[in-house]
Every structure is written in C-alpha cells, then in structure tokens.
C-alpha cells in the first residue's frame, strides 16, 4: 500500500480531476491484505487469478499505453474467479 498520508492527499487531489482518472482513487482499498486468490484457497475454494491487463487484451479491449498512472493501476489489478470446494 501507499503511504497513508500520500494516499489521502492523492485521493483528495483526484476529486478535482475533470475526467475518469479521479474515479480510480475512489475505488482503491489501500490497506495491507492477503491476495484474494490466496485467501480463497485457504478457506476452501479453488481460485484462479487473472491480471486485468491480460483479461482486457484477451477480450480485445485496449489498455492505456499513454498514461503511466492508469497503466500502473491496471497492471496492479487482478480478477479472481473462485469455486467452493
């Protein structure tokens, strides 16, 4: 996670952005936690993790190449599918 004060400042400044970039910061959970696939696996589930960038590419969706902040965000997101054992 980001430094707590830096995260709060970034989230606050994002409120003034005129486009969708500010919304990213409202969706962030900035606390330390176990990766979802690991958590599910330890609790009786079979879990598969897919990086968001791979999912978007597989489904013919563009990923932002021109905005480093958006690129970093997308590269850090994982989609998890899980089935209860």
C-alpha positions in Angstrom: 0.0 0.0 0.0 0.9 3.6 -0.4 2.0 5.8 2.5 -1.3 6.6 4.3 -0.8 10.4 4.1 0.3 10.3 0.5 -2.7 8.2 -0.4 -5.1 10.6 1.3 -3.5 13.5 -0.4 -3.7 11.8 -3.8 -7.3 10.8 -3.3 -8.2 14.4 -2.3 -6.5 15.9 -5.3 -8.1 13.4 -7.6 -11.6 14.9 -6.7 -10.7 17.9 -8.8 -9.8 16.0 -12.0 -12.4 16.6 -14.7 -12.4 13.1 -16.2 -12.5 9.5 -15.2 -9.0 9.4 -13.7 -10.3 10.8 -10.4 -12.6 7.9 -10.1 -9.8 5.4 -9.8 -8.7 6.8 -6.5 -12.2 6.3 -5.1 -12.0 2.6 -5.9 -8.7 1.9 -4.1 -8.5 -0.1 -0.9 -5.2 1.0 0.5 -4.7 -1.5 3.3 -2.5 -4.5 3.5 -4.4 -7.7 2.9 -3.8 -11.2 1.6 -4.1 -11.5 -2.2 -7.7 -12.7 -2.9 -6.7 -15.9 -4.6 -4.6 -16.9 -1.6 -7.4 -16.0 0.9 -10.0 -18.0 -1.0 -7.6 -21.0 -1.3 -7.0 -21.0 2.4 -10.8 -21.0 3.0 -11.9 -24.0 1.0 -12.1 -22.5 -2.5 -10.3 -23.2 -5.8 -9.3 -19.8 -7.1 -7.8 -18.6 -10.3 -6.2 -15.1 -10.7 -6.1 -13.2 -14.0 -4.2 -9.9 -14.4 -6.6 -7.2 -15.6 -4.3 -6.3 -18.5 -4.4 -9.9 -19.7 -8.1 -10.1 -19.4 -8.5 -6.8 -21.4 -6.1 -8.0 -24.1 -7.8 -11.4 -24.4 -11.2 -9.7 -24.9 -10.0 -7.3 -27.5 -10.1 -4.2 -25.2 -7.5 -1.5 -25.3 -5.2 -0.8 -22.3 -3.9 2.7 -21.7 -0.4 3.0 -23.1 -0.2 6.7 -22.9 -1.0 7.4 -19.3 1.6 5.9 -16.9 -0.7 6.3 -13.8 -3.5 4.4 -15.5 -1.1 1.8 -16.8 0.3 1.2 -13.3 -3.2 0.9 -11.9 -4.3 -1.6 -14.5 -1.1 -3.6 -14.1 -1.8 -3.9 -10.3 -5.4 -5.2 -10.6 -6.2 -8.9 -10.5 -9.5 -10.5 -11.3 -10.3 -13.6 -9.2 -12.7 -16.4 -10.1 -13.4 -18.9 -7.3 -15.4 -22.1 -6.9 -16.2 -23.5 -3.5 -14.7 -27.0 -3.0 
